[in-house]
Amino acid sequence: MADLIPVIKGKMGTHDYFVGTMTFQDLGAKVQFYHDLENTKELDRLLQRELGKRSLEMTEYLLKQKERFYGAIIIAAWGGNPNFIKVRMEDHPLLDDDFNFGLLKFDGRQQYFALDGQHRLKSIKEAIEIDPKLRHDEVSVIFLPHQPTEEGSIKTRRLFHTLNRYAKPTTTGENIALDEDNVVSIATRMLVKNHKLLSSKFLELSKKNLSKSQTECFTSLASLNEFNSLVLEALFCFEKDYLRFRPAASHVDNVYSAISSLWIALLNHFKELQDVESEIRIANDFREPGGDPAKGHLLFRPLGLTVFGGVVAQAVAAEFPEHFSLDAEFEPKTWDKILKRIKKLPTTLGESPWKGTIFRNNKMDNGAKAIALKVALFMLNLGDYDKAALLEEYKGHLDDPSARLPQQL
């Protein structure tokens, strides 16, 4: 069947391209995946490595999110004798003849292949099977006509490689800053807005770790969000997929209230945090006192804050095994009991349980996060553990057969 599509024509490098729209129904029926074009088992396996898993999440997004929106899908149009018919602008005084608006006409022999947006395409195909009403939705498309020749194949393959090679996923910081569905990200942004210590002045916003020069930064946005996530999951035990769709406003308020009251409590319990917030001292005074990282404070290292979040989460789970309701306001005094127990733990990196685990050879070791948390919980007598097995794991990590577990507090 011939296609006649309203488009705007553009040119970049050697490529003429055409921007238009297609309905979900047309996309699902007419557009194939790139690996179908190449038709090789090796490429098929390579290009579909996570196609199913990722597209499943995106299918649920289309089905459940009323404010759904996708960016343009780039489509290689093979064959079909494409012909661009320019529409004259003489009846539109604001548009001159340099404006390339018109109709892109194919003779019906064309084949469409997605060069960029294969996960989006697969999710669209799946979503309209489940909910036929979605077939009327439209998405923007960019057509790149290619001839079904060896030269055309090379051109298509090069373009596919370029688009996927240079496509850069959003960073963790960008995801936290932009996500309007994940209630933890939303709560973290609210903390940044409303708590001076957690404001952008004291945070590394893009990377997870801090550089030596960031002497005034308390922690990173990524570590703050991870800390919040661990604690809030322990408090509310979010149901499956809960974090993928924005909850009711009352839930957002209650989640924020819970994590905000924790940070207020942390300020009350740790004078070091108060000093940084009031700008009496800078964060590096506690991260490396006198230039000695072994004397550094656990909470002033992004990794340390994350592990501390794990400890808080376990203390919450032990104290409140039934979890809290998202429909009820959180009682801030809850934190005083939790923190009173946790504050027994040393916060100096050169002491157990941090020395030799997450702090080793005067450096932070992200790979030791799990064993550090286990030993910390053992010291606080939190959770279920096999003491003999933990001791052997601890000895192995320290590479010290004579090592003993730290005393319980």
C-alpha positions in Angstrom: 0.0 0.0 0.0 1.3 3.5 -0.9 2.0 5.9 1.9 1.4 9.7 1.8 2.8 11.3 4.9 2.9 15.1 5.8 6.5 15.9 6.6 9.1 18.7 7.0 12.2 18.1 5.0 15.7 18.6 6.4 19.3 17.9 5.6 22.3 17.1 7.7 25.6 16.1 6.2 24.8 13.8 3.4 21.4 12.8 4.8 18.1 14.1 3.6 15.5 13.4 6.3 11.8 13.9 6.8 10.1 14.6 10.1 6.4 13.5 10.5 4.2 11.4 12.7 2.8 7.9 12.7 0.0 6.4 14.7 0.8 3.5 17.0 -1.2 1.3 14.8 0.8 2.1 11.7 4.1 1.8 13.6 3.1 -1.6 14.9 1.9 -2.9 11.5 4.6 -1.4 9.2 7.9 -0.8 11.1 10.3 -3.7 11.7 13.3 -4.0 13.9 16.8 -3.4 12.5 17.9 -6.9 13.1 15.1 -8.1 10.8 16.9 -6.2 8.0 20.3 -7.8 8.6 18.8 -11.2 9.2 21.7 -12.8 10.9 21.6 -14.9 14.1 24.7 -13.2 15.5 23.3 -9.7 15.0 19.9 -10.7 16.2 21.3 -12.0 19.4 23.5 -9.0 19.9 20.8 -6.4 19.3 18.1 -8.1 21.4 20.2 -8.7 24.5 17.9 -6.7 26.8 15.2 -5.8 24.4 12.5 -7.9 26.0 13.2 -6.8 29.6 13.5 -3.1 28.9 10.5 -3.0 26.5 8.3 -4.8 29.2 8.9 -1.8 31.5 8.1 0.6 28.7 5.0 -1.3 27.8 3.7 -0.9 31.3 4.5 2.8 31.1 2.3 3.2 28.0 -0.5 1.3 29.6 -0.5 3.1 32.9 0.9 6.6 32.4 -1.8 9.0 31.2 1.0 11.6 30.6 2.9 9.2 28.4 5.3 10.7 25.8 8.0 9.3 23.6 10.7 11.1 21.6 11.1 10.7 17.8 11.8 7.2 16.4 14.3 7.2 13.6 13.2 5.0 10.7 15.2 3.8 7.7 12.8 3.6 4.7 14.1 1.0 2.2 12.9 1.3 -1.3 9.4 2.5 -2.2 10.6 5.1 -4.7 10.2 8.0 -2.2 9.1 11.3 -3.7 8.9 14.6 -1.8 6.1 16.8 -3.0 6.6 20.3 -1.7 3.5 22.3 -0.7 3.6 25.9 -1.9 3.4 28.5 0.8 1.9 31.4 -1.3 -1.2 31.5 0.8 0.7 31.8 4.0 2.5 35.1 4.3 4.6 34.1 7.3 6.2 31.2 5.5 8.5 31.6 2.5 9.6 29.1 -0.2 12.6 28.1 1.9 10.2 26.3 4.3 10.3 22.6 3.2 6.9 21.4 4.2 5.2 18.8 2.0 4.2 15.2 1.4 6.4 12.2 1.4 5.0 9.7 -1.0 6.0 6.0 -1.2 4.8 3.6 -3.9 4.0 0.8 -1.4 7.1 -1.3 -2.0 9.0 0.3 0.9 10.1 -1.4 4.1 10.5 0.5 7.4 13.2 -0.4 9.9 13.7 1.3 13.3 17.3 2.6 13.5 16.9 4.3 16.9 14.0 3.6 19.3 13.7 -0.2 19.0 12.7 -0.5 22.7 10.0 2.1 22.1 8.8 0.3 19.0 8.6 -3.0 20.7 6.7 -1.5 23.7 4.2 0.1 21.2 3.6 -3.2 19.4 3.0 -4.9 22.8 0.9 -2.1 24.3 -1.6 -1.9 21.4 -2.2 -5.7 21.6 -3.2 -5.3 25.3 -5.1 -2.0 24.9 -6.3 -1.4 21.4 -7.4 2.2 22.3 -3.7 3.1 22.2 -3.5 2.5 18.5 -4.7 6.1 17.9 -1.8 7.6 19.8 0.8 9.3 17.6 4.6 9.6 17.9 7.0 11.7 15.9 9.2 9.9 13.4 12.2 10.8 11.3 12.4 9.0 7.9 15.7 8.4 6.2 15.1 7.0 2.7 17.7 4.4 1.7 18.0 2.3 -1.5 17.9 -1.5 -1.0 21.4 -1.9 -2.5 24.8 -2.9 -1.1 25.7 0.8 -0.8 22.4 1.5 0.9 23.0 -1.3 3.3 26.4 0.1 4.2 24.8 3.5 4.7 22.1 2.2 6.9 24.5 0.0 9.0 26.8 3.0 9.5 24.0 5.2 10.7 22.6 2.5 13.0 26.1 2.2 14.6 26.5 5.9 14.9 23.2 6.5 16.5 23.7 3.8 19.1 27.4 4.4 19.7 27.0 8.0 20.6 23.6 7.8 22.4 24.4 8.6 26.0 22.1 7.5 28.8 21.1 10.0 31.4 23.3 10.0 34.5 22.0 9.1 38.0 22.0 12.7 38.9 19.9 13.6 35.9 17.5 10.8 36.6 17.0 12.0 40.2 16.6 15.6 39.0 14.0 14.8 36.3 12.0 11.8 37.5 8.4 12.8 38.3 7.2 9.3 39.0 9.6 7.8 41.5 8.5 9.1 44.9 12.1 8.7 46.4 13.5 10.9 43.7 10.7 13.4 44.3 11.3 13.4 48.0 15.1 13.8 47.5 14.5 16.9 45.3 12.2 18.3 48.0 15.0 17.8 50.6 17.4 19.6 48.3 15.0 22.5 48.1 14.0 22.7 51.8 17.1 21.6 53.8 20.2 23.8 53.8 22.6 21.0 54.5 21.2 19.1 51.5 21.0 22.1 49.2 23.0 22.2 45.9 25.6 24.3 47.6 26.7 21.2 49.7 26.1 18.5 47.1 27.9 17.0 44.1 25.1 16.9 41.6 26.3 14.7 38.7 28.9 12.2 40.0 28.5 9.8 42.9 31.8 10.5 44.5 33.5 13.7 45.6 36.8 15.1 44.3 39.6 16.4 46.6 38.7 19.9 45.6 35.1 19.7 46.8 36.0 20.6 50.3 32.6 22.2 51.1 30.4 19.4 49.7 28.8 17.2 52.3 27.9 14.4 50.0 26.6 13.6 46.5 23.1 13.7 45.2 23.3 10.1 44.1 24.4 8.9 47.6 21.8 11.0 49.2 19.1 9.4 47.0 20.5 6.0 47.7 20.4 6.6 51.5 16.8 7.8 51.2 15.8 4.9 49.1 17.2 2.3 51.6 15.4 3.9 54.5 12.1 4.6 52.8 11.9 1.1 51.4 12.4 -0.3 54.9 9.7 2.1 56.3 7.0 1.6 53.7 7.9 -1.7 51.9 6.9 -0.3 48.5 4.8 -2.6 46.4 6.1 -3.9 43.0 6.2 -1.1 40.4 5.1 1.5 43.0 8.2 3.6 42.3 7.5 3.6 38.5 4.3 5.6 38.7 3.7 8.8 40.6 1.6 8.1 43.7 -1.2 10.3 45.1 -0.2 13.7 46.5 -0.9 12.5 50.0 1.6 9.7 49.6 4.2 12.0 48.3 3.7 14.3 51.3 3.9 11.4 53.8 7.0 9.9 52.2 8.7 13.3 52.3 7.6 14.0 55.8 9.2 10.7 56.9 12.6 11.3 55.3 12.6 15.0 56.1 12.1 14.3 59.8 15.0 11.8 59.7 17.3 14.5 58.4 16.2 16.9 61.1 16.8 14.1 63.6 20.3 13.4 62.2 21.1 17.1 62.5 20.1 17.0 66.2 22.2 13.9 66.9 25.3 14.8 65.0 26.9 18.2 65.8 29.2 17.8 62.8 26.3 18.1 60.5 25.0 21.2 62.4 28.5 22.9 62.0 28.5 22.4 58.3 25.0 23.6 57.8 25.6 26.7 59.9 28.9 27.2 58.0 31.0 27.2 61.2 33.1 24.5 59.6 33.4 23.0 56.1 32.7 19.4 55.3 36.3 18.5 54.6 37.2 19.4 58.3 35.2 16.2 59.2 36.1 14.2 56.1 39.8 14.4 56.6 40.6 16.2 59.9 44.1 17.6 59.8 44.5 15.9 56.4 44.2 12.4 58.0 41.4 10.4 56.3 41.6 7.7 59.0 40.1 10.3 61.4 37.3 11.1 58.9 33.7 10.9 59.8 31.6 8.1 58.2 28.7 10.4 57.1 31.0 12.7 55.2 31.9 10.1 52.7 29.3 9.2 50.0 30.0 5.5 50.5 29.8 5.9 54.3 26.4 7.6 54.0 25.1 4.8 51.9 26.2 2.1 54.3 24.8 4.1 57.2 21.5 4.2 55.3 21.6 0.4 55.3 22.1 0.3 59.0 19.2 2.7 59.6 17.0 0.5 57.3 17.8 -2.6 59.2 17.1 -0.9 62.5 13.8 0.3 61.2 12.9 -3.2 60.0 13.8 -4.7 63.4 11.8 -2.1 65.3 8.8 -2.0 63.0 8.4 -5.3 61.2 4.8 -4.4 60.1 6.0 -1.4 58.1 4.2 2.0 58.0 1.1 2.9 56.0 1.6 5.4 53.1 -1.9 6.7 54.0 -0.9 7.8 57.5 1.3 10.7 58.7 4.7 9.7 60.0 5.5 10.4 63.6 8.9 12.2 63.7 9.8 11.1 67.2 10.2 7.6 65.8 13.7 8.5 64.7 15.0 9.4 68.1 14.6 5.8 69.3 16.2 4.4 66.1 19.2 6.8 66.2 19.8 6.4 69.9 20.5 2.7 69.2 22.6 3.3 66.0 24.7 6.1 67.6 26.5 3.4 69.5 28.4 2.6 66.3 31.8 4.4 65.9 31.7 7.0 63.1 35.4 7.3 62.7 36.7 5.5 59.6 39.8 4.3 61.3 37.7 2.2 63.8 35.7 -1.0 63.5 33.6 -1.9 61.6 34.9 0.5 58.9 38.6 -0.1 59.2 39.7 -2.8 56.9 36.3 -3.0 55.2 35.0 0.2 53.4 38.1 2.0 54.6 41.3 0.3 53.6 44.8 1.6 52.9 43.6 5.1 53.6 41.0 4.8 50.8 37.3 4.0 50.5 36.5 0.6 49.1 33.1 0.3 47.5 33.5 -3.5 47.0 33.5 -3.9 50.8 30.1 -2.3 51.4 28.3 -5.7 52.1 30.8 -7.0 54.6 31.0 -3.6 56.4 27.2 -3.5 56.8 27.1 -7.1 58.1 29.7 -6.4 60.7 28.0 -3.1 61.7 24.7 -4.9 62.2 26.5 -7.7 64.2 27.9 -5.0 66.5 24.4 -3.6 67.1 22.9 -7.1 67.4 20.6 -6.4 64.5 19.1 -9.0 62.2 19.7 -12.7 61.7 23.3 -13.9 61.2 25.5 -16.9 61.6 28.4 -15.6 63.8 30.8 -18.4 62.7 30.1 -17.8 59.0 30.4 -14.1 59.4 33.8 -14.5 61.3 35.2 -16.6 58.4 34.0 -14.1 55.9 35.5 -11.2 57.9 38.9 -13.1 58.2 38.9 -13.8 54.5 38.2 -10.2 53.6 40.9 -8.9 56.0 43.2 -11.7 54.8 44.0 -12.2 58.5 43.3 -15.7 60.0 43.7 -14.3 63.5 41.1 -11.6 63.1 38.2 -11.4 65.5 34.8 -9.8 65.1 34.5 -6.4 66.9 32.7 -6.4 70.3 29.0 -6.1 70.3 27.7 -2.8 71.7 
